[in-house]
Amino acid sequence: TRAFASNAVCSPTRATFLSALIPSQHRVHCFLDPKYMMGPQAYDTLAEFRTLPRILSENGYVCGLVGKWHLGANLTPHQGFTSWITMVHGHTAEFYDMPVIEDGKVRTEPGYATDLWSDRAVRFLRENRRRPFFLYLAYNGPYGLGPLLLNEARNRHRDEYAGKPLLSFHRDAMHPWLFNNKQYLNNPTSIRRVAAEISGVDDGVGRVMATLKELGLDQRTLVVYAADQGWMGGTNGLWGMGDHTRPIGAFDGMMQIPWLFRHPGSIRPNAKSDALVSNYDFLPTVLNYLGLGDQLKDARPKSPGRDFSPILRGKHVDWDNAVYYEMEFVRAIRTDRWKYVHRPEGPYELYDLKNDP
């Protein structure tokens, strides 16, 4: 219930999920410039690190990426991946007629991108059902920013949400720090577009889960559902992530992520934990859960990540309820009671979350 990302945008957080390193260690502090994804300056920002696909492939897993990469050298699979379909860019201009990379070549996908990722995920599961596998299914939806939010949805959920107020999106006066995305705040078209794209992802996840069950794998497969970073869709008069405010923001809504783990027989259904955890805890947790906890012992630099796999198994552990955040030059620490945000030249923010959340 209290999972956080260590940064507010996509490239740094994805790098952290896969490496257990924070931005000041893996050196990806903001979203990656397109010139590092394609062309003569392209390079893999994680090439030097021990990453989840690299470790799992060395231990007999077949590894596949489906969806957004945005960590550099998009044409070439990161070490450990033998199956690779991704986007040319990091941002999403629209979900139709999108350029994608498949089999090392760029082509245009005329259909709905979210369905493409779901189709390829299902194909990967069918092709590798008899082997240990790791599928990194990275939807680029709902993509709650950019001019596409001024366009009506085109997917199957458009009519379902047409005319609906969708009051789960907060309406509020514009926050004085909001710098980008002002045209989407309290905008019904933008709100319905985000909702429709979220439901498209829900459909895809449902297909993946149904395929695992059909193949007899759902009881034997650890499924992890998360987001790369937080996002604010109207709360406190803010729309977007940390790089969309001035000063750069570190609001809880920009940091907190959904995080679900499912593995029948090992993880109790409907269990909840309120331990403060971060995406840099993901890799050590998953490796220990899989019995591969020794794989990071010699990795450099040393990860700040912690193993919460005992919590997944229903055990009590002494846990330091503190998480850390780095967004370009902004730093923040959040504990049970306090949150402090530091900027070299201010403003500085200190909150007593118990008495005045």
N, C-alpha and C positions, 0 to 999 in steps of 0.2 A: 504493500500500500504506500510505501515511501521510497520509491526508486527514483534516482536522479541521474542525469547525464552530466559529464564533467565539462561540457561546452554547450553552446547554444546553436551551432549550425552543423551541417551534415558531414563534411569531410573529416573534421577532427573527431567527431563522436564515433564515426564508423571505424576510423583508425584505432580508437581506444577500445571499442568492442573486440576487434580482432587481435590486438596486441597487448592489452591490459596496461598500456602506457598512457600517461596524460599528455596534453599538448606540449608542455615544456620538455617532454622526453622524446616524443616522436616528431615534434617540430611542425606539426600541421595545426596552425592556430586559427585558421578561418577556411571558408570554402575554397577549393582548389581552382586556380585560374585555368581556363580551357587549354591554354598553350602547353600545360603539363600533362594533359590527357591525350592529345593527338598532335602529331607533327614532330619536328626535329628536336624540340625540347621535352618531349614526353618522357616521363620516368615514373617508376613505381615507388611511391613514397614509403612503402612498407618493406621494400626488398631486403633491408639489412636486419629485420627483426624476426623473432620467433612468433609466428602468427598461428591462429587456430587452424586454417587449412594446411599450413606447412606441417604442423605437429600431427594432425590427424592423418594426413597422407602418409607420413613416415610410419604410422602405426596401423596401416592396412585399410584405411578408409578411402573410398572414392569421393572426391569433393567437387561440387558444382556450384557455380554462381548463376543465378537468374535474377536479372533486374539491375538496379543502380549500383555502380562501383564508386566512381568519383574520388578515387585515390591515386589516379595517375596511370599512364601507359595503358589506356583502355583496350587497345587492340590486342594486347598480349596478356594471357592469363597470368595472374599472380601465382607464385610458386605454390604448388599443392593442388591447384585446380586443374582438372582435366576436362571439365565441361564448363562452357563460358558463353553466355549471351548477356549483353549489357547495353547501356546507352552510350551514344557518342559524347553527349554533354553531361553536365551535372544538373543543370536546371531543367525544368519542364516547361516548354512553350505551349504545348497542347498534348493531349493523350491520343490523338489520331495523326496519321502521316508523320510519325516520329522516326528519325534516323536511329537505327540500332546496329550493333555489331554482332554478327553470328558467323561462326566458322572463319574468323579472322577477316571478314569483309563487311563493309558498310552497305546497308540497304535501307529502304524506307518501308516501315511497317504500316500498311494502310488501315489496319483494324485498330481496336481499342487496346492500348498498351497494357493496361491492367490484366486483360484477358490473355494477352500474349504471355505475360510472365506466369500466369496460372497454368496455361497450356504447357509451357516448357517445364514447369515444376512437376506437373503430373507425368510428363514424359520421362523426366529424370528418375522419378520414383519407380516407374514401371521398368525402366532399363536396368536399374541397379537394386532391385528388390531382394536379390540373393546375396548381396554384399553389404558389409558395413558402409554406411554412407553419411555424408554431411552435405545437406542442401542449404545454401545461403540464399534464401528467397527475399530479395530486397525490393519491395514495391516502391516505385517513385510516387505513388499516390498516398494521400490525397493532394499533396502539394498545395498548401494553403497560402500561397503568395504568387504574385505575378499577374500580368494582364489577363491570363486565362480566367481569372475569377470574375471578370466582367462579362464572360460568355456563359450562356446557359449550358448545362450538362448535355451530353449526347448519349449517355449510357442508359441502361434499362431502368434506372431509378429516377430519371428526370421527371416523369409524370407523377410518380409517387410523391415527390416533394413539392410539386408545383402548387403555388398558392399557400403553402404551409408556413406558419410563422417560425417554427423551429426554435422555441424559446430556450432550449438547452444551450444555445449560443447567447451569451450575456449581451445585453444592450447597456451602454454606459456612455457618458460624456467622454470626449477624446482626452486622453492623458497628455499633459503638456510635453512629455518626453517622446511621444510618438513622432518618428521622423519619416519613415516609409509606410506605405500601405494605407494611407489615410482614406483612400477612396473605397476600401473594402470594409471599413468599420461600420457596423450597423446596416450594411447593404444586403438586402434580402437575396439579390442575385448571387452575391459572393457566398453567403451563408448556405444557400441551397446547393451551390456547386460543390462546396466542401463536403456537405452531407452526402451528395450523390457519389462522390469519389470514394469516400469512406465506405459506403455500402458496397461499392465495386470491389474494394479490398476484402470486405467481409465475405463476399461471394467466393473470391479466390481462396481464402483460407478455408472456407467450408469445403471446397473441392479437394484441397490438399488433404484435409482430415478424412473426407469420405474415401479418397484413394488409398490412404494408409489402412483404413478399415477393410476395404475391398481386398487388398493384398495380404491381409492378415498380419499387418505390421503395427497397428495402432497400439497394441499392448507392449510392444518391444521398442518403441521409438520415443526418445525424448524430444518433445516439441517446445520450443521457446518462442514466445511472441513478445516483441518489444518495439519501441520507436527509437529513431536515432537521437532525437532531442525533443524538448518540450515545445509547445506552441500555444499562443494565446489568441483566441478567437472572439475577442470582445471584452473579456474580463478586465476590469479596471480601465476600460477605455483603450486597451492595447490590442494590436493585431500583428502577429508574427513572432519572431524570435529575438534574441539578444542584439543582433546586428541591425535591427530595425528601429532602435531608439537612439536618442542622443541625450545624455551619455549612453554608451552601450550598456544594456540592461543585464541584470541578474535576478530577475523576478522568479519566484518559485514556479510559476506557470511556464516559464521558458526553460526550466531545468527538469521538471518532473516528467517521468515517462511511465506508460503502462508497462508492466512486466509480468508475464504469466508463464509458468512452467507446468508441463503436463507429462506424466509418465506413470500410467496406471500400475498399481502394485508397489510402487516405490514412493510416489508423492501422493499424499492423501488428498482426495478431491475436496474442493471448497475451502481448503486451509488458507489462512492468511497470516502474514507476518508484517509487523510495523517497524522492523529494523531499518535503519537508514542505510541504504545500499546504493552503489554507483555503478555505472557501466564499466569502470576499470576493475570491478570485482567479478565481472562476467567470466573472463577466460580462466582464472584460477578455480572458480566455482565449477565450471563445466568440466575442466580437466580432472579435478578431484572426484567429481561425480562419476566420471567414466573410468576411474582407476588409473589416470595418467597424471597424477599430481606432481610427479617428479620431473616432468618435462620442462618446467620453467626454472628449475633450481639454479642453472648456470646461465640463464638469459641475462643479457646486459643491454640497457640499463635495468636495474631491478624494479619490478613493478610495485606500485603501492597497493595493488589489488589484494583483496582478502577472500577467503574461501567461505561462502555461506551455504555450501552443499549440505552440512548437517541440518540447517534450518529447513531445507527442502525435504529432508527425510523425517522431519518432525521432532528433532532433538533440540534441547536447549543449549545455547552457546553464549558465552560472555562476549558481548559485541560492543565495540566502540561506535556509538551513534554519532558519527561525524562524516560529512562528505565535502569534497573540495571541487572547486569550479575555476576554470581558466578560459577566458574569452578574450583573445588578443592581450591587451594590457590590463584587463580587469581580473581581479581575484576575489573569490568568495569562499567562506566556510559556513556550513550550516550544521547545527547540532540540534538536540531535542528542544533546547530552550532558546538558543541564540542564533542569529544570522548576521554576519558581518560582510560587507562588500567594500573592497578597497580599490581605489583608482589613484595612480601616481599624483595627480593634481586635483583629486576629489571629483565629485562629491563623495563623501564617505557615508555609509549607511549602516546603522546598527539597530537590530530589531529584537525586542523581547517577545518571542513567539508565544510564550505562556500567557502573559498579561495583555499583550496587544498584537495579535497576529496580523 
